Amino acid sequence: IGTLLYSCDANAQGVITIPNGIVTIGEAAFLNCSRITGVVIPNTVQTIKKNAFFGCSSLKAINMPNSVVTVGSGAFTGCSSLTDVTISDRVTSLSEDAFTDCPLRHVNTGNGIRHIPASMINAQTLETIVIGSSITKIDDHQFAACEKLTSVQIRADIIEIGNSAFYNCKVLNSINIPATTKVIGDGAFYGCAALSAINIPDGVDSIGEYAFYKTAFYNNEANWDSGVLYIAKRLIKAQPALTHSYSVRPDTISIEGGAFAGCGKLQEIVIPDSVRHIGNHAFFGCAGLTEISLPASVTAIEHSAFANCKGLTGIVLPQGIDSIGYHLFYGCDSLEQVEIPNSVTAIGECAFYRCSALKSIVIPANVKTIGHDAFLNCFALESVTLPNGLQTIDDYAFYGCGRVRRLTIPATVTGMGFDVFHGWTGSQTVVISANANTAGWNADWSKNSRAVIETE
């Protein structure tokens, strides 16, 4: 009807050529045309409506011309023979169900879409994919268990490769990680057993735990140096059997996520002043470490980096880090002293959870937030200094800190969480400024606390 293709004869078969001049392929236009094996779409078509090719069970390939701007939901759902698809560069989004139940083998996302819909990735069939230039993140688990995936061509300015993004892509043998990439998530290439060469751009800020675990590169003993695996200037992993003292290579720029996790017999670590970044769980469970000297070059320490370092007694954090990440010192029950630099603006949740030997803490002037459970069960904590400028103290922040005699809340605190001082007794005092704006405080901020509340 004019420029609208309203419907197709249900008995049509073979390759169908849509007439030039058609602008819109209508809703359910080819519904259940099960004998069609191909469709030639002219470059006048701009819109493919909802369910346009629903149930075309013999359709094998779709090549959208760049005239196409819009593709409706479920447009190719149930095309159970559809293996090859190329999306128009002008299509900026696809519904999650656009290719439901399609056994796609070869996919080109085009350069317009910003997100790859889940229905476009069939883990049982996908072999190759070209990721277009508008996509900036490969989502968590996006290609997980695509066991036939051999080729990934990335044209995009990818910023992040998500957690387990290519988990167990067993025949993937190469990947071009773009220079724009900043983050490679936990387990990103875990189990990519054919991936024998890995190139990490200099601009990557963070590589998560197990990112390259059980890849061919990881499994090759020739790539390990005295029980430690490096990729270029990045320390990726140390074997748990590592003992006594270890000196990180002089040109290393990053100690990545989980690098020394489980090295319980490691007693000393020497970190050169080339290191800028320490990843999450980097020293998790290194119970033999009593001290760690961090060079001034370190400007980023990720969450849980020193969690469960049960022998750690003291640490000076370098000027330049901007936060104490969540769980950073979780379970460090021998930790007595911590020096926090003025560059820090936030203390994360559970940052000092169960640091039961910590006796005093001075929160520096630029800290604005203290996360929930930050000092929970710091049983030995006697002295806490909070800065003027602090804005938020979250739930349970000082839960179980039974030895603090007196704590003054700055007038700048406008947010106070639930049950912040749980378990405090009548021998303890919380001082609140007469000028404090408590309108935003949780009504139960002092619930389960018998501490004396003073106003000054």
C-alpha positions in Angstrom: 0.0 0.0 0.0 2.0 3.0 -1.3 5.3 2.9 0.6 4.1 0.4 3.2 4.6 -3.3 2.7 1.5 -4.5 4.5 1.7 -8.2 4.1 3.2 -11.1 2.1 1.5 -14.1 0.6 1.9 -16.9 3.2 2.8 -19.3 0.4 5.7 -17.2 -0.9 9.0 -19.1 -1.0 12.7 -18.8 -1.8 14.3 -15.4 -1.9 11.9 -12.4 -1.8 12.9 -9.0 -3.3 11.1 -6.1 -1.7 10.2 -3.5 -4.3 12.3 -0.3 -4.5 10.4 2.6 -3.0 9.0 0.7 0.0 9.7 2.7 3.2 8.1 0.6 5.9 7.9 -3.2 6.3 4.7 -3.4 8.3 3.9 -5.1 11.6 3.8 -8.9 11.1 4.1 -8.4 7.3 5.9 -11.7 6.8 4.3 -13.5 9.8 5.0 -17.2 9.6 6.1 -17.1 6.0 8.0 -20.4 6.6 9.1 -21.0 3.0 11.0 -17.8 2.6 14.8 -18.4 2.6 16.0 -14.9 1.9 14.9 -11.3 1.7 16.5 -8.5 -0.4 15.7 -5.2 1.4 16.1 -2.1 -0.8 17.9 1.1 0.4 14.5 2.9 0.5 13.3 1.0 3.6 13.6 3.0 6.8 11.4 1.0 9.3 11.0 -2.7 10.0 7.9 -2.9 12.3 7.2 -5.2 15.2 7.2 -8.9 14.5 7.7 -8.2 10.8 9.5 -11.5 10.1 8.2 -13.4 13.1 8.2 -17.2 12.5 10.0 -17.1 9.1 11.6 -20.4 10.0 13.5 -20.9 6.7 15.0 -17.4 6.5 18.8 -17.8 6.6 20.3 -14.3 6.4 19.4 -10.6 6.8 21.5 -7.8 5.5 20.0 -4.4 6.4 20.9 -1.5 4.2 22.0 1.7 6.0 18.7 3.3 5.1 17.0 1.3 8.0 16.6 3.5 11.1 14.1 1.5 13.2 13.6 -2.2 14.0 10.6 -3.1 16.0 10.4 -5.6 18.9 10.4 -9.2 18.0 11.1 -8.4 14.4 13.0 -11.6 13.8 11.7 -13.8 16.6 11.3 -17.4 15.8 13.5 -17.3 12.6 14.9 -20.7 13.5 17.2 -20.9 10.4 18.6 -17.4 10.7 22.4 -17.6 11.0 23.8 -14.4 9.5 22.7 -10.8 10.3 24.1 -7.4 9.6 22.5 -4.4 11.3 22.2 -1.0 9.6 24.6 1.6 10.8 21.6 4.0 11.4 19.8 1.7 13.9 20.7 2.9 17.3 18.8 0.4 19.5 17.3 -3.0 19.3 14.8 -4.6 21.6 16.0 -7.5 23.8 13.7 -9.9 21.9 14.6 -8.8 18.4 16.3 -12.1 17.6 14.7 -14.5 20.1 15.2 -18.2 19.1 17.5 -17.4 16.2 20.6 -19.6 15.9 22.8 -16.7 14.9 26.4 -17.7 13.8 27.7 -14.6 12.2 26.7 -11.2 13.5 27.7 -7.6 12.6 26.1 -5.2 15.0 26.5 -2.2 12.7 28.0 1.1 13.9 24.8 2.6 15.4 23.5 0.4 18.3 24.9 1.2 21.7 23.9 -2.1 23.4 23.9 -5.7 22.0 20.6 -7.3 22.9 20.7 -10.7 24.6 18.8 -12.4 21.8 21.5 -11.6 19.4 24.0 -13.8 21.2 23.2 -17.5 21.0 25.8 -19.3 23.1 25.2 -22.6 21.3 25.8 -21.2 17.8 27.6 -17.9 17.7 30.9 -18.2 15.8 31.9 -14.6 14.8 30.9 -11.1 15.7 31.8 -7.6 14.6 31.2 -5.1 17.4 30.4 -1.7 16.0 31.8 1.7 16.9 29.0 3.0 19.1 29.3 0.3 21.8 31.4 1.3 24.7 30.8 -1.6 27.1 30.8 -5.4 26.6 28.3 -6.3 29.4 28.9 -8.8 32.2 28.5 -12.4 30.9 27.7 -11.1 27.4 29.5 -13.9 25.5 29.8 -16.3 28.4 30.0 -20.0 27.3 29.9 -19.2 23.6 31.9 -22.3 23.0 32.0 -21.9 19.2 33.1 -18.3 19.2 36.3 -18.0 17.2 36.5 -14.4 16.1 35.6 -11.1 17.8 36.4 -8.0 15.8 36.0 -4.8 17.9 35.5 -1.6 16.0 34.2 0.2 19.0 35.8 2.6 21.4 35.3 0.1 24.2 35.8 1.5 27.7 34.9 -1.6 29.8 34.9 -5.3 29.3 32.6 -6.6 31.9 32.8 -9.4 34.4 33.0 -12.9 32.8 32.3 -11.2 29.4 34.0 -14.0 27.5 33.9 -16.7 30.2 34.6 -20.2 28.8 34.8 -19.1 25.1 37.0 -22.2 24.6 38.0 -21.7 21.0 38.5 -18.0 21.0 42.1 -17.7 20.0 42.6 -13.9 19.7 41.1 -10.6 20.8 42.0 -7.1 20.0 41.5 -5.0 23.1 41.1 -1.4 22.0 43.4 1.3 23.2 40.4 3.1 24.7 39.7 0.3 27.2 39.9 1.3 30.9 38.5 -1.7 32.8 38.7 -5.5 32.2 36.4 -7.1 34.7 36.7 -10.1 37.0 36.9 -13.4 35.0 36.6 -11.5 31.7 38.4 -14.2 29.7 38.3 -17.0 32.3 38.5 -20.4 30.6 39.4 -19.1 27.1 41.6 -22.2 26.6 42.8 -21.2 23.1 43.7 -17.7 23.9 47.5 -17.9 23.7 48.5 -14.2 23.2 47.2 -11.3 25.2 47.9 -7.6 24.5 46.8 -5.1 27.1 46.8 -1.4 26.2 48.7 1.0 28.4 45.6 2.9 29.2 43.8 0.1 31.0 43.3 1.2 34.6 42.0 -2.0 36.2 42.1 -5.8 35.5 39.9 -7.9 37.8 40.5 -11.2 39.5 40.9 -14.2 37.3 40.5 -12.1 34.2 42.8 -14.5 32.2 42.6 -17.6 34.4 42.8 -20.9 32.5 43.6 -19.2 29.2 46.3 -20.8 27.0 48.6 -17.9 28.0 47.9 -18.5 31.7 48.4 -22.3 31.4 51.7 -22.0 29.6 54.5 -22.5 32.2 56.9 -20.6 29.9 55.0 -17.4 30.6 55.6 -17.7 34.4 58.7 -16.3 36.1 59.5 -17.9 39.5 55.9 -18.6 40.2 54.6 -15.2 39.0 52.8 -14.3 35.8 53.2 -10.9 34.1 51.6 -9.5 31.0 54.0 -6.8 29.8 54.2 -4.4 32.8 51.4 -5.8 34.8 51.6 -8.4 37.5 48.7 -10.7 36.9 49.1 -13.6 39.3 51.4 -15.3 41.9 51.2 -18.9 42.7 49.8 -19.5 46.3 53.0 -21.5 47.1 55.0 -18.3 47.0 56.9 -17.9 50.3 59.2 -15.5 52.2 60.0 -12.4 50.2 59.1 -11.3 46.7 60.3 -8.2 44.8 57.9 -7.0 42.1 59.7 -6.2 38.8 61.1 -2.7 38.6 59.0 -1.5 35.6 55.7 -2.9 36.8 52.8 -0.4 36.6 50.0 -2.4 38.2 49.4 -5.3 40.6 46.2 -6.6 39.3 43.1 -8.0 40.9 43.8 -11.1 43.1 47.5 -11.1 42.1 48.7 -12.4 45.5 45.4 -13.7 46.9 45.9 -16.8 48.9 49.7 -16.4 49.3 49.5 -17.1 53.0 53.2 -17.8 53.4 54.4 -14.6 51.8 56.1 -12.6 54.5 57.5 -9.5 52.6 56.6 -7.8 49.4 58.8 -5.1 47.8 56.8 -2.8 45.5 58.7 -0.5 43.2 57.9 3.2 42.6 56.7 2.4 39.1 53.5 0.9 40.4 50.4 3.1 40.1 47.6 0.8 40.8 46.7 -2.1 43.1 43.7 -4.2 42.1 40.8 -5.7 44.1 41.8 -8.6 46.4 45.4 -8.1 45.3 46.7 -9.3 48.7 43.6 -11.0 50.0 44.4 -13.6 52.7 48.2 -12.8 52.8 48.2 -13.7 56.5 52.1 -13.7 56.7 52.5 -10.1 55.7 53.0 -7.9 58.8 53.9 -4.7 57.0 53.4 -3.4 53.5 55.3 -0.3 52.2 53.4 1.4 49.4 55.4 3.8 47.2 54.1 7.4 46.6 53.5 6.4 42.9 50.4 4.4 43.9 47.3 6.5 43.2 44.6 3.8 43.1 43.9 1.0 45.5 40.8 -1.1 44.7 38.3 -2.7 47.1 39.3 -5.6 49.3 43.0 -5.3 48.3 44.3 -6.1 51.9 41.2 -8.0 53.2 42.0 -10.8 55.6 45.7 -9.9 55.9 45.5 -11.2 59.4 49.2 -10.5 60.3 49.2 -6.9 59.0 49.9 -4.5 61.9 50.3 -1.1 60.2 50.2 0.7 56.9 50.7 4.2 55.5 48.5 4.9 52.6 50.1 7.1 49.9 49.0 10.6 49.2 47.0 10.6 45.9 44.5 7.9 46.6 41.0 9.3 46.7 39.1 6.7 48.7 39.3 3.8 51.1 37.5 1.2 49.1 34.9 -1.1 50.5 36.3 -4.1 52.5 39.8 -2.7 52.0 41.0 -3.9 55.4 38.2 -6.3 56.2 39.2 -8.8 58.8 42.7 -7.4 59.4 42.5 -8.3 63.0 46.1 -7.4 63.9 46.0 -3.9 62.3 46.9 -1.3 64.9 47.8 1.7 62.9 46.6 3.3 59.7 47.7 6.6 58.2 45.1 8.0 55.8 46.2 10.8 53.5 44.4 14.1 53.0 43.6 13.1 49.4 40.9 10.6 50.6 37.3 11.8 50.3 35.4 8.7 51.2 35.7 5.6 53.4 33.8 2.7 51.9 31.5 0.2 53.4 33.1 -2.4 55.8 36.5 -0.7 55.1 37.8 -1.5 58.6 35.3 -4.3 59.4 36.5 -6.3 62.4 39.9 -4.6 62.6 39.8 -5.6 66.2 43.3 -4.4 67.2 42.8 -0.9 65.7 43.1 1.6 68.6 42.8 5.0 67.0 41.8 6.6 63.7 42.1 10.1 62.4 39.7 10.8 59.5 41.4 13.5 57.3 39.8 16.8 56.5 38.5 16.0 53.0 36.5 12.9 53.8 32.8 13.5 53.1 31.3 10.1 53.7 31.8 7.1 56.0 30.1 4.0 54.6 28.0 1.5 56.4 29.7 -0.9 58.8 33.0 1.0 58.1 34.3 0.3 61.7 32.0 -2.4 62.7 33.4 -4.5 65.6 36.6 -2.5 66.0 36.6 -3.6 69.6 39.8 -1.9 70.6 39.1 1.4 69.0 39.4 4.1 71.7 39.9 7.4 69.7 38.1 8.6 66.6 38.6 12.1 65.2 36.0 13.2 62.6 36.7 16.3 60.5 34.6 19.4 60.0 33.3 18.9 56.5 32.1 15.3 57.0 28.6 15.0 55.5 27.4 11.4 55.9 27.8 8.6 58.4 26.0 5.5 57.1 24.3 2.6 58.9 26.1 0.7 61.6 29.3 2.7 60.9 30.6 2.4 64.5 28.7 -0.7 65.5 30.4 -2.5 68.5 33.1 0.1 69.1 32.7 -0.3 72.8 35.9 1.5 74.0 35.4 4.9 72.4 34.9 7.2 75.3 33.7 10.3 73.5 32.9 11.0 69.9 32.1 14.5 68.5 29.9 14.6 65.4 30.8 17.7 63.3 28.0 20.2 62.6 28.5 19.5 58.9 27.0 16.0 59.1 23.6 16.2 57.4 23.1 12.4 56.9 23.2 9.9 59.7 22.3 6.2 59.0 20.4 3.6 61.0 21.8 2.3 64.3 25.2 3.9 63.8 26.3 3.3 67.4 24.8 -0.2 68.0 26.0 -1.7 71.3 27.4 1.5 72.8 27.0 1.7 76.6 26.2 4.4 79.1 29.9 5.0 79.7 30.2 6.3 76.2 29.3 9.8 74.9 28.2 11.1 71.5 28.4 14.9 71.2 26.2 16.7 68.7 26.6 20.3 67.8 23.8 22.7 68.7 24.0 23.9 65.1 23.7 20.5 63.6 21.1 20.0 60.8 19.6 16.7 61.8 16.5 16.9 59.6 18.1 14.3 57.2 19.2 11.9 60.0 17.6 8.5 60.3 15.1 8.6 63.1 16.7 5.5 64.5 20.3 6.6 64.2 20.9 5.8 67.9 18.8 2.7 68.1 20.3 -0.1 70.2 22.7 2.4 71.8 22.7 3.5 75.4 25.4 6.1 74.9 25.0 9.5 76.5 23.9 12.1 73.9 25.3 15.6 74.6 24.7 18.8 72.8 27.3 21.6 72.7 
